[in-house]
């Protein structure tokens, strides 16, 4: 999961640099930024859910 976050960060940096060079490209860069933030939020939620389910599963005694 760490490599996914690094890849997203690299994409964000590249898009931000594009925005600095071409101010008219802001709309697409903004869309990419919002999408990347939503993906990061989704990954965080999935990680939390997996951790909680794993914790519950480990607590079951047979």
N, CA, C and O atoms as a Tripos MOL2 file, in Angstrom:
@<TRIPOS>MOLECULE
protein
  248   247    62     0     0
PROTEIN
NO_CHARGES

@<TRIPOS>ATOM
      1 N           0.8260   -1.1840    0.0000 N.3       1 UNK1
      2 CA          0.0000    0.0000    0.0000 C.3       1 UNK1
      3 C           0.8740    1.2520    0.0000 C.2       1 UNK1
      4 O           0.4880    2.2900   -0.5380 O.2       1 UNK1
      5 N           2.0410    1.1450    0.6020 N.am      2 UNK2
      6 CA          2.9500    2.2940    0.6710 C.3       2 UNK2
      7 C           3.3870    2.7210   -0.7220 C.2       2 UNK2
      8 O           3.5110    3.9150   -0.9950 O.2       2 UNK2
      9 N           3.6220    1.7480   -1.6130 N.am      3 UNK3
     10 CA          4.0510    2.0830   -2.9690 C.3       3 UNK3
     11 C           2.9380    2.7880   -3.7480 C.2       3 UNK3
     12 O           3.2180    3.6180   -4.6130 O.2       3 UNK3
     13 N           1.6670    2.4600   -3.4430 N.am      4 UNK4
     14 CA          0.5460    3.1350   -4.0900 C.3       4 UNK4
     15 C           0.5300    4.6090   -3.7030 C.2       4 UNK4
     16 O           0.2850    5.4780   -4.5400 O.2       4 UNK4
     17 N           0.7900    4.8770   -2.4480 N.am      5 UNK5
     18 CA          0.7800    6.2560   -1.9820 C.3       5 UNK5
     19 C           1.9360    7.0410   -2.6050 C.2       5 UNK5
     20 O           1.7810    8.2130   -2.9470 O.2       5 UNK5
     21 N           3.0890    6.3960   -2.7490 N.am      6 UNK6
     22 CA          4.2250    7.0430   -3.3960 C.3       6 UNK6
     23 C           3.9020    7.3570   -4.8530 C.2       6 UNK6
     24 O           4.2370    8.4310   -5.3520 O.2       6 UNK6
     25 N           3.2550    6.4240   -5.5280 N.am      7 UNK7
     26 CA          2.8860    6.6360   -6.9300 C.3       7 UNK7
     27 C           1.9000    7.7930   -7.0520 C.2       7 UNK7
     28 O           2.0350    8.6380   -7.9370 O.2       7 UNK7
     29 N           0.9140    7.8300   -6.1690 N.am      8 UNK8
     30 CA         -0.0570    8.9270   -6.1900 C.3       8 UNK8
     31 C           0.6190   10.2600   -5.9150 C.2       8 UNK8
     32 O           0.2920   11.2700   -6.5390 O.2       8 UNK8
     33 N           1.5580   10.2620   -4.9850 N.am      9 UNK9
     34 CA          2.2750   11.4990   -4.6610 C.3       9 UNK9
     35 C           3.0740   11.9820   -5.8770 C.2       9 UNK9
     36 O           3.1060   13.1780   -6.1680 O.2       9 UNK9
     37 N           3.7090   11.0600   -6.5760 N.am     10 UNK10
     38 CA          4.4710   11.4150   -7.7670 C.3      10 UNK10
     39 C           3.5610   12.0060   -8.8410 C.2      10 UNK10
     40 O           3.9110   12.9970   -9.4810 O.2      10 UNK10
     41 N           2.4020   11.3990   -9.0330 N.am     11 UNK11
     42 CA          1.4370   11.9160  -10.0070 C.3      11 UNK11
     43 C           0.9760   13.3070   -9.6020 C.2      11 UNK11
     44 O           0.8910   14.2060  -10.4380 O.2      11 UNK11
     45 N           0.6780   13.4820   -8.3180 N.am     12 UNK12
     46 CA          0.2480   14.7940   -7.8390 C.3      12 UNK12
     47 C           1.3060   15.8530   -8.0860 C.2      12 UNK12
     48 O           0.9920   16.9600   -8.5250 O.2      12 UNK12
     49 N           2.5530   15.5220   -7.8080 N.am     13 UNK13
     50 CA          3.6350   16.4810   -8.0260 C.3      13 UNK13
     51 C           3.7560   16.8490   -9.4980 C.2      13 UNK13
     52 O           3.9640   18.0160   -9.8320 O.2      13 UNK13
     53 N           3.6280   15.8670  -10.3740 N.am     14 UNK14
     54 CA          3.7270   16.1250  -11.8090 C.3      14 UNK14
     55 C           2.5880   17.0250  -12.2670 C.2      14 UNK14
     56 O           2.7970   17.9460  -13.0570 O.2      14 UNK14
     57 N           1.3940   16.7600  -11.7750 N.am     15 UNK15
     58 CA          0.2350   17.5810  -12.1630 C.3      15 UNK15
     59 C           0.3780   19.0010  -11.6230 C.2      15 UNK15
     60 O           0.0350   19.9720  -12.2970 O.2      15 UNK15
     61 N           0.8830   19.1060  -10.4100 N.am     16 UNK16
     62 CA          1.0670   20.4420   -9.8130 C.3      16 UNK16
     63 C           2.0680   21.2490  -10.6390 C.2      16 UNK16
     64 O           1.8780   22.4440  -10.8620 O.2      16 UNK16
     65 N           3.1250   20.5910  -11.0870 N.am     17 UNK17
     66 CA          4.1300   21.2670  -11.9100 C.3      17 UNK17
     67 C           3.5240   21.7190  -13.2370 C.2      17 UNK17
     68 O           3.8470   22.7980  -13.7330 O.2      17 UNK17
     69 N           2.6520   20.8990  -13.8060 N.am     18 UNK18
     70 CA          1.9520   21.2760  -15.0400 C.3      18 UNK18
     71 C           1.1060   22.5230  -14.8150 C.2      18 UNK18
     72 O           1.0780   23.4240  -15.6540 O.2      18 UNK18
     73 N           0.4300   22.5670  -13.7000 N.am     19 UNK19
     74 CA         -0.4030   23.7270  -13.3770 C.3      19 UNK19
     75 C           0.4440   24.9870  -13.2600 C.2      19 UNK19
     76 O           0.0210   26.0550  -13.7000 O.2      19 UNK19
     77 N           1.6010   24.8830  -12.6890 N.am     20 UNK20
     78 CA          2.4850   26.0520  -12.5590 C.3      20 UNK20
     79 C           2.9460   26.5530  -13.9200 C.2      20 UNK20
     80 O           3.0450   27.7580  -14.1470 O.2      20 UNK20
     81 N           3.2280   25.6160  -14.8270 N.am     21 UNK21
     82 CA          3.7000   25.9940  -16.1590 C.3      21 UNK21
     83 C           2.5660   26.4960  -17.0540 C.2      21 UNK21
     84 O           2.7540   27.4200  -17.8460 O.2      21 UNK21
     85 N           1.3900   25.8830  -16.9250 N.am     22 UNK22
     86 CA          0.2530   26.2210  -17.7810 C.3      22 UNK22
     87 C          -0.9680   26.5170  -16.9120 C.2      22 UNK22
     88 O          -1.7170   25.5970  -16.5820 O.2      22 UNK22
     89 N          -1.1840   27.7610  -16.5390 N.am     23 UNK23
     90 CA         -2.3210   28.0940  -15.6640 C.3      23 UNK23
     91 C          -3.6740   27.6890  -16.2470 C.2      23 UNK23
     92 O          -4.6150   27.4500  -15.4910 O.2      23 UNK23
     93 N          -3.7910   27.6080  -17.5630 N.am     24 UNK24
     94 CA         -5.0570   27.2120  -18.1780 C.3      24 UNK24
     95 C          -5.3490   25.7290  -17.9830 C.2      24 UNK24
     96 O          -6.4720   25.2840  -18.2200 O.2      24 UNK24
     97 N          -4.3570   24.9650  -17.5560 N.am     25 UNK25
     98 CA         -4.5500   23.5330  -17.3370 C.3      25 UNK25
     99 C          -5.1030   23.2580  -15.9390 C.2      25 UNK25
    100 O          -5.1530   22.1070  -15.5060 O.2      25 UNK25
    101 N          -5.5060   24.2820  -15.2540 N.am     26 UNK26
    102 CA         -5.9390   24.1480  -13.8660 C.3      26 UNK26
    103 C          -7.1350   23.2560  -13.6490 C.2      26 UNK26
    104 O          -7.2030   22.5470  -12.6440 O.2      26 UNK26
    105 N          -8.0840   23.2740  -14.5720 N.am     27 UNK27
    106 CA         -9.2880   22.4710  -14.3630 C.3      27 UNK27
    107 C          -8.9600   20.9900  -14.3250 C.2      27 UNK27
    108 O          -9.4120   20.2790  -13.4280 O.2      27 UNK27
    109 N          -8.1820   20.5170  -15.2820 N.am     28 UNK28
    110 CA         -7.8400   19.0990  -15.2940 C.3      28 UNK28
    111 C          -6.9450   18.7460  -14.1080 C.2      28 UNK28
    112 O          -7.0670   17.6620  -13.5360 O.2      28 UNK28
    113 N          -6.0590   19.6470  -13.7440 N.am     29 UNK29
    114 CA         -5.2030   19.4040  -12.5880 C.3      29 UNK29
    115 C          -6.0320   19.3550  -11.3100 C.2      29 UNK29
    116 O          -5.7900   18.5220  -10.4370 O.2      29 UNK29
    117 N          -6.9950   20.2400  -11.2050 N.am     30 UNK30
    118 CA         -7.8760   20.2360  -10.0350 C.3      30 UNK30
    119 C          -8.6500   18.9220   -9.9560 C.2      30 UNK30
    120 O          -8.8040   18.3500   -8.8770 O.2      30 UNK30
    121 N          -9.1240   18.4570  -11.0790 N.am     31 UNK31
    122 CA         -9.8570   17.1900  -11.1230 C.3      31 UNK31
    123 C          -8.9670   16.0370  -10.6850 C.2      31 UNK31
    124 O          -9.3920   15.1750   -9.9160 O.2      31 UNK31
    125 N          -7.7400   16.0220  -11.1720 N.am     32 UNK32
    126 CA         -6.8010   14.9600  -10.7930 C.3      32 UNK32
    127 C          -6.4940   15.0420   -9.3020 C.2      32 UNK32
    128 O          -6.4210   14.0160   -8.6270 O.2      32 UNK32
    129 N          -6.3180   16.2410   -8.7910 N.am     33 UNK33
    130 CA         -6.0220   16.4110   -7.3710 C.3      33 UNK33
    131 C          -7.1680   15.8990   -6.5080 C.2      33 UNK33
    132 O          -6.9440   15.1680   -5.5430 O.2      33 UNK33
    133 N          -8.3840   16.2780   -6.8490 N.am     34 UNK34
    134 CA         -9.5480   15.8230   -6.0800 C.3      34 UNK34
    135 C          -9.6810   14.3090   -6.1790 C.2      34 UNK34
    136 O          -9.9630   13.6450   -5.1810 O.2      34 UNK34
    137 N          -9.4810   13.7620   -7.3670 N.am     35 UNK35
    138 CA         -9.5610   12.3110   -7.5470 C.3      35 UNK35
    139 C          -8.5000   11.6020   -6.7170 C.2      35 UNK35
    140 O          -8.7870   10.5910   -6.0750 O.2      35 UNK35
    141 N          -7.2790   12.1240   -6.7250 N.am     36 UNK36
    142 CA         -6.1970   11.5160   -5.9380 C.3      36 UNK36
    143 C          -6.5120   11.5700   -4.4500 C.2      36 UNK36
    144 O          -6.2570   10.6030   -3.7320 O.2      36 UNK36
    145 N          -7.0600   12.6790   -3.9780 N.am     37 UNK37
    146 CA         -7.4280   12.7840   -2.5650 C.3      37 UNK37
    147 C          -8.5350   11.8020   -2.2100 C.2      37 UNK37
    148 O          -8.5170   11.2090   -1.1310 O.2      37 UNK37
    149 N          -9.4990   11.6260   -3.1090 N.am     38 UNK38
    150 CA        -10.5660   10.6510   -2.8620 C.3      38 UNK38
    151 C         -10.0100    9.2290   -2.8370 C.2      38 UNK38
    152 O         -10.4480    8.4060   -2.0340 O.2      38 UNK38
    153 N          -9.0570    8.9380   -3.7040 N.am     39 UNK39
    154 CA         -8.4380    7.6110   -3.7040 C.3      39 UNK39
    155 C          -7.6820    7.3900   -2.3980 C.2      39 UNK39
    156 O          -7.7670    6.3120   -1.8090 O.2      39 UNK39
    157 N          -6.9460    8.3950   -1.9420 N.am     40 UNK40
    158 CA         -6.2290    8.2690   -0.6650 C.3      40 UNK40
    159 C          -7.2010    8.0500    0.4870 C.2      40 UNK40
    160 O          -6.9490    7.2280    1.3680 O.2      40 UNK40
    161 N          -8.3060    8.7810    0.4800 N.am     41 UNK41
    162 CA         -9.3120    8.6050    1.5340 C.3      41 UNK41
    163 C          -9.8990    7.1960    1.4830 C.2      41 UNK41
    164 O         -10.0950    6.5630    2.5210 O.2      41 UNK41
    165 N         -10.1770    6.7090    0.2810 N.am     42 UNK42
    166 CA        -10.7180    5.3520    0.1410 C.3      42 UNK42
    167 C          -9.7210    4.3110    0.6310 C.2      42 UNK42
    168 O         -10.1090    3.3550    1.3030 O.2      42 UNK42
    169 N          -8.4530    4.4820    0.3070 N.am     43 UNK43
    170 CA         -7.4270    3.5510    0.7840 C.3      43 UNK43
    171 C          -7.3330    3.5610    2.3000 C.2      43 UNK43
    172 O          -7.1490    2.5150    2.9210 O.2      43 UNK43
    173 N          -7.4570    4.7320    2.8940 N.am     44 UNK44
    174 CA         -7.4130    4.8360    4.3550 C.3      44 UNK44
    175 C          -8.6050    4.1130    4.9720 C.2      44 UNK44
    176 O          -8.4540    3.3980    5.9630 O.2      44 UNK44
    177 N          -9.7810    4.2960    4.3940 N.am     45 UNK45
    178 CA        -10.9800    3.6320    4.9130 C.3      45 UNK45
    179 C         -10.8410    2.1220    4.7890 C.2      45 UNK45
    180 O         -11.1640    1.3920    5.7250 O.2      45 UNK45
    181 N         -10.3680    1.6500    3.6530 N.am     46 UNK46
    182 CA        -10.1770    0.2080    3.4560 C.3      46 UNK46
    183 C          -9.1760   -0.3350    4.4680 C.2      46 UNK46
    184 O          -9.3950   -1.4020    5.0410 O.2      46 UNK46
    185 N          -8.0920    0.3800    4.6930 N.am     47 UNK47
    186 CA         -7.0850   -0.0710    5.6660 C.3      47 UNK47
    187 C          -7.6840   -0.1600    7.0700 C.2      47 UNK47
    188 O          -7.4040   -1.1060    7.8060 O.2      47 UNK47
    189 N          -8.5010    0.8160    7.4410 N.am     48 UNK48
    190 CA         -9.1350    0.8070    8.7620 C.3      48 UNK48
    191 C         -10.0990   -0.3650    8.8850 C.2      48 UNK48
    192 O         -10.1090   -1.0600    9.9010 O.2      48 UNK48
    193 N         -10.9120   -0.5870    7.8520 N.am     49 UNK49
    194 CA        -11.8790   -1.6860    7.8850 C.3      49 UNK49
    195 C         -11.1580   -3.0250    7.9700 C.2      49 UNK49
    196 O         -11.5500   -3.8920    8.7500 O.2      49 UNK49
    197 N         -10.1110   -3.1980    7.1750 N.am     50 UNK50
    198 CA         -9.3480   -4.4490    7.2080 C.3      50 UNK50
    199 C          -8.7470   -4.6680    8.5860 C.2      50 UNK50
    200 O          -8.7820   -5.7840    9.1050 O.2      50 UNK50
    201 N          -8.1980   -3.6240    9.1830 N.am     51 UNK51
    202 CA         -7.6080   -3.7470   10.5150 C.3      51 UNK51
    203 C          -8.6650   -4.1400   11.5520 C.2      51 UNK51
    204 O          -8.4100   -4.9890   12.4060 O.2      51 UNK51
    205 N          -9.8440   -3.5270   11.4790 N.am     52 UNK52
    206 CA        -10.9190   -3.8400   12.4330 C.3      52 UNK52
    207 C         -11.4250   -5.2660   12.2460 C.2      52 UNK52
    208 O         -11.6340   -5.9810   13.2250 O.2      52 UNK52
    209 N         -11.6240   -5.6840   10.9990 N.am     53 UNK53
    210 CA        -12.1040   -7.0400   10.7410 C.3      53 UNK53
    211 C         -11.0680   -8.0620   11.1880 C.2      53 UNK53
    212 O         -11.4190   -9.0850   11.7770 O.2      53 UNK53
    213 N          -9.8050   -7.7950   10.9150 N.am     54 UNK54
    214 CA         -8.7390   -8.7010   11.3360 C.3      54 UNK54
    215 C          -8.6830   -8.7840   12.8610 C.2      54 UNK54
    216 O          -8.5150   -9.8670   13.4210 O.2      54 UNK54
    217 N          -8.8230   -7.6500   13.5230 N.am     55 UNK55
    218 CA         -8.8290   -7.6280   14.9820 C.3      55 UNK55
    219 C          -9.9820   -8.4710   15.5460 C.2      55 UNK55
    220 O          -9.8010   -9.2460   16.4850 O.2      55 UNK55
    221 N         -11.1590   -8.3030   14.9570 N.am     56 UNK56
    222 CA        -12.3180   -9.0880   15.4070 C.3      56 UNK56
    223 C         -12.0960  -10.5700   15.1330 C.2      56 UNK56
    224 O         -12.3880  -11.4060   15.9890 O.2      56 UNK56
    225 N         -11.5850  -10.9040   13.9560 N.am     57 UNK57
    226 CA        -11.3630  -12.2950   13.5970 C.3      57 UNK57
    227 C         -10.3380  -12.9490   14.5220 C.2      57 UNK57
    228 O         -10.4950  -14.1120   14.8940 O.2      57 UNK57
    229 N          -9.3130  -12.2270   14.8870 N.am     58 UNK58
    230 CA         -8.3040  -12.7680   15.7940 C.3      58 UNK58
    231 C          -8.8590  -12.9530   17.2050 C.2      58 UNK58
    232 O          -8.3250  -13.7450   17.9820 O.2      58 UNK58
    233 N          -9.9070  -12.2400   17.5320 N.am     59 UNK59
    234 CA        -10.4950  -12.3420   18.8600 C.3      59 UNK59
    235 C         -11.4610  -13.5220   19.0160 C.2      59 UNK59
    236 O         -11.9010  -13.8220   20.1250 O.2      59 UNK59
    237 N         -11.7870  -14.1850   17.9140 N.am     60 UNK60
    238 CA        -12.7070  -15.3250   17.9600 C.3      60 UNK60
    239 C         -11.9540  -16.5430   18.4610 C.2      60 UNK60
    240 O         -10.8890  -16.8830   17.9470 O.2      60 UNK60
    241 N         -12.5200  -17.2020   19.4760 N.am     61 UNK61
    242 CA        -11.9160  -18.4370   19.9750 C.3      61 UNK61
    243 C         -12.7660  -19.6160   19.4950 C.2      61 UNK61
    244 O         -13.9950  -19.5510   19.4590 O.2      61 UNK61
    245 N         -12.0790  -20.6780   19.1330 N.am     62 UNK62
    246 CA        -12.7980  -21.8490   18.6310 C.3      62 UNK62
    247 C         -12.6660  -22.9970   19.5740 C.2      62 UNK62
    248 O         -13.2070  -24.0720   19.3160 O.2      62 UNK62
@<TRIPOS>BOND
     1     1     2 1
     2     2     3 1
     3     3     4 2
     4     3     5 am
     5     5     6 1
     6     6     7 1
     7     7     8 2
     8     7     9 am
     9     9    10 1
    10    10    11 1
    11    11    12 2
    12    11    13 am
    13    13    14 1
    14    14    15 1
    15    15    16 2
    16    15    17 am
    17    17    18 1
    18    18    19 1
    19    19    20 2
    20    19    21 am
    21    21    22 1
    22    22    23 1
    23    23    24 2
    24    23    25 am
    25    25    26 1
    26    26    27 1
    27    27    28 2
    28    27    29 am
    29    29    30 1
    30    30    31 1
    31    31    32 2
    32    31    33 am
    33    33    34 1
    34    34    35 1
    35    35    36 2
    36    35    37 am
    37    37    38 1
    38    38    39 1
    39    39    40 2
    40    39    41 am
    41    41    42 1
    42    42    43 1
    43    43    44 2
    44    43    45 am
    45    45    46 1
    46    46    47 1
    47    47    48 2
    48    47    49 am
    49    49    50 1
    50    50    51 1
    51    51    52 2
    52    51    53 am
    53    53    54 1
    54    54    55 1
    55    55    56 2
    56    55    57 am
    57    57    58 1
    58    58    59 1
    59    59    60 2
    60    59    61 am
    61    61    62 1
    62    62    63 1
    63    63    64 2
    64    63    65 am
    65    65    66 1
    66    66    67 1
    67    67    68 2
    68    67    69 am
    69    69    70 1
    70    70    71 1
    71    71    72 2
    72    71    73 am
    73    73    74 1
    74    74    75 1
    75    75    76 2
    76    75    77 am
    77    77    78 1
    78    78    79 1
    79    79    80 2
    80    79    81 am
    81    81    82 1
    82    82    83 1
    83    83    84 2
    84    83    85 am
    85    85    86 1
    86    86    87 1
    87    87    88 2
    88    87    89 am
    89    89    90 1
    90    90    91 1
    91    91    92 2
    92    91    93 am
    93    93    94 1
    94    94    95 1
    95    95    96 2
    96    95    97 am
    97    97    98 1
    98    98    99 1
    99    99   100 2
   100    99   101 am
   101   101   102 1
   102   102   103 1
   103   103   104 2
   104   103   105 am
   105   105   106 1
   106   106   107 1
   107   107   108 2
   108   107   109 am
   109   109   110 1
   110   110   111 1
   111   111   112 2
   112   111   113 am
   113   113   114 1
   114   114   115 1
   115   115   116 2
   116   115   117 am
   117   117   118 1
   118   118   119 1
   119   119   120 2
   120   119   121 am
   121   121   122 1
   122   122   123 1
   123   123   124 2
   124   123   125 am
   125   125   126 1
   126   126   127 1
   127   127   128 2
   128   127   129 am
   129   129   130 1
   130   130   131 1
   131   131   132 2
   132   131   133 am
   133   133   134 1
   134   134   135 1
   135   135   136 2
   136   135   137 am
   137   137   138 1
   138   138   139 1
   139   139   140 2
   140   139   141 am
   141   141   142 1
   142   142   143 1
   143   143   144 2
   144   143   145 am
   145   145   146 1
   146   146   147 1
   147   147   148 2
   148   147   149 am
   149   149   150 1
   150   150   151 1
   151   151   152 2
   152   151   153 am
   153   153   154 1
   154   154   155 1
   155   155   156 2
   156   155   157 am
   157   157   158 1
   158   158   159 1
   159   159   160 2
   160   159   161 am
   161   161   162 1
   162   162   163 1
   163   163   164 2
   164   163   165 am
   165   165   166 1
   166   166   167 1
   167   167   168 2
   168   167   169 am
   169   169   170 1
   170   170   171 1
   171   171   172 2
   172   171   173 am
   173   173   174 1
   174   174   175 1
   175   175   176 2
   176   175   177 am
   177   177   178 1
   178   178   179 1
   179   179   180 2
   180   179   181 am
   181   181   182 1
   182   182   183 1
   183   183   184 2
   184   183   185 am
   185   185   186 1
   186   186   187 1
   187   187   188 2
   188   187   189 am
   189   189   190 1
   190   190   191 1
   191   191   192 2
   192   191   193 am
   193   193   194 1
   194   194   195 1
   195   195   196 2
   196   195   197 am
   197   197   198 1
   198   198   199 1
   199   199   200 2
   200   199   201 am
   201   201   202 1
   202   202   203 1
   203   203   204 2
   204   203   205 am
   205   205   206 1
   206   206   207 1
   207   207   208 2
   208   207   209 am
   209   209   210 1
   210   210   211 1
   211   211   212 2
   212   211   213 am
   213   213   214 1
   214   214   215 1
   215   215   216 2
   216   215   217 am
   217   217   218 1
   218   218   219 1
   219   219   220 2
   220   219   221 am
   221   221   222 1
   222   222   223 1
   223   223   224 2
   224   223   225 am
   225   225   226 1
   226   226   227 1
   227   227   228 2
   228   227   229 am
   229   229   230 1
   230   230   231 1
   231   231   232 2
   232   231   233 am
   233   233   234 1
   234   234   235 1
   235   235   236 2
   236   235   237 am
   237   237   238 1
   238   238   239 1
   239   239   240 2
   240   239   241 am
   241   241   242 1
   242   242   243 1
   243   243   244 2
   244   243   245 am
   245   245   246 1
   246   246   247 1
   247   247   248 2
@<TRIPOS>SUBSTRUCTURE
     1 UNK1         2 RESIDUE 1 A UNK
     2 UNK2         6 RESIDUE 1 A UNK
     3 UNK3        10 RESIDUE 1 A UNK
     4 UNK4        14 RESIDUE 1 A UNK
     5 UNK5        18 RESIDUE 1 A UNK
     6 UNK6        22 RESIDUE 1 A UNK
     7 UNK7        26 RESIDUE 1 A UNK
     8 UNK8        30 RESIDUE 1 A UNK
     9 UNK9        34 RESIDUE 1 A UNK
    10 UNK10       38 RESIDUE 1 A UNK
    11 UNK11       42 RESIDUE 1 A UNK
    12 UNK12       46 RESIDUE 1 A UNK
    13 UNK13       50 RESIDUE 1 A UNK
    14 UNK14       54 RESIDUE 1 A UNK
    15 UNK15       58 RESIDUE 1 A UNK
    16 UNK16       62 RESIDUE 1 A UNK
    17 UNK17       66 RESIDUE 1 A UNK
    18 UNK18       70 RESIDUE 1 A UNK
    19 UNK19       74 RESIDUE 1 A UNK
    20 UNK20       78 RESIDUE 1 A UNK
    21 UNK21       82 RESIDUE 1 A UNK
    22 UNK22       86 RESIDUE 1 A UNK
    23 UNK23       90 RESIDUE 1 A UNK
    24 UNK24       94 RESIDUE 1 A UNK
    25 UNK25       98 RESIDUE 1 A UNK
    26 UNK26      102 RESIDUE 1 A UNK
    27 UNK27      106 RESIDUE 1 A UNK
    28 UNK28      110 RESIDUE 1 A UNK
    29 UNK29      114 RESIDUE 1 A UNK
    30 UNK30      118 RESIDUE 1 A UNK
    31 UNK31      122 RESIDUE 1 A UNK
    32 UNK32      126 RESIDUE 1 A UNK
    33 UNK33      130 RESIDUE 1 A UNK
    34 UNK34      134 RESIDUE 1 A UNK
    35 UNK35      138 RESIDUE 1 A UNK
    36 UNK36      142 RESIDUE 1 A UNK
    37 UNK37      146 RESIDUE 1 A UNK
    38 UNK38      150 RESIDUE 1 A UNK
    39 UNK39      154 RESIDUE 1 A UNK
    40 UNK40      158 RESIDUE 1 A UNK
    41 UNK41      162 RESIDUE 1 A UNK
    42 UNK42      166 RESIDUE 1 A UNK
    43 UNK43      170 RESIDUE 1 A UNK
    44 UNK44      174 RESIDUE 1 A UNK
    45 UNK45      178 RESIDUE 1 A UNK
    46 UNK46      182 RESIDUE 1 A UNK
    47 UNK47      186 RESIDUE 1 A UNK
    48 UNK48      190 RESIDUE 1 A UNK
    49 UNK49      194 RESIDUE 1 A UNK
    50 UNK50      198 RESIDUE 1 A UNK
    51 UNK51      202 RESIDUE 1 A UNK
    52 UNK52      206 RESIDUE 1 A UNK
    53 UNK53      210 RESIDUE 1 A UNK
    54 UNK54      214 RESIDUE 1 A UNK
    55 UNK55      218 RESIDUE 1 A UNK
    56 UNK56      222 RESIDUE 1 A UNK
    57 UNK57      226 RESIDUE 1 A UNK
    58 UNK58      230 RESIDUE 1 A UNK
    59 UNK59      234 RESIDUE 1 A UNK
    60 UNK60      238 RESIDUE 1 A UNK
    61 UNK61      242 RESIDUE 1 A UNK
    62 UNK62      246 RESIDUE 1 A UNK
